[in-house]
Amino acid sequence: MRGPTVEISCKVAQIREKAIAVEDGTMGEWTNETTGVVKNRPRWYWLPKSQIEIEPPTYDVGTMVVVTMEERLAIEKELV
């Protein structure tokens, strides 16, 4: 990581090969595109694994982790 970094405590929501979705405890509206139903649910933030560090390094969905990333990425993803 090149620039200033930030650490975010969050919960793993979903895991993919190249990205991870985390939730930070904030809520957001989500609209089901098929039914049009609007729900309040935890807000997810998709982060590219290549641009972050995760502690602990072994995690699963539901695990609380600390994610370190460049401040620029945190701002872009609206985490700060």
N, C-alpha and C positions, 0 to 999 in steps of 0.2 A: 504494500500500500504506500502510495507516494505522499498524499497530502495529509492534513489533520484527520484524525480518526475519532469515532464515537463508539460507545458500547451501549447496546440496547438489550435489556432483559425482556424476554418474550417466550411464548410457547410455540412449539412446532405444530403447525396445522396440517401441512401436507408436504410430501417429499417427492421430488422428481429427479431424474438423472442429473440435470444441469442446474436445477433451481430448487429453492425451498420456500414454502409459504409460512410466515410466522404471524401470530396475533399478539398485539401489545396490550390488550385489555380494553381498547376503545371499541365502541359500537358504531355501525354504519347501516344505512338502508341498502337492501339488495332486492332487485326486481327479477323475478323468474321470467325470462324472455318468452317462455311458452305460454304460461298462464296469466302473466301480468300481475301476479300477487306480489305485494311489497312486504318484506320482512325486515325486522331489525335483527342483526346478527353480528358476531365479532368481526371486526375488520381484518382482512388478510392483506399481507404485503409480500409480494413475490420478490425474492432476492436471488441473483445469480451466484451460485456457489463459487465461481471463479473470482468473485470480487469481495468475498467475506471470509471471516474466520469464525468458527463456532466452538464454544466451550460448553460442555464437554464435547470432545470430538466424536463420541458415539452417542447417538440420539435416535429417538423414534417419535412418531406422532404423539403429541401430548406431553413431551418432555420439555421442562423449563430449561432454557439455554441463555447464554450471553453471546450476542452476535457483535463482532467488531467489524466496522466498515469505514470507508472513507466518508468524511462528513458530507461531501458532495453527493454521494449515493443516498445517504440518509435524508438529505434535503429533497432530492429528486423523488424519492419514494414517500415523502411527507411523514417521515418518522420523527423528525425534529422540527 
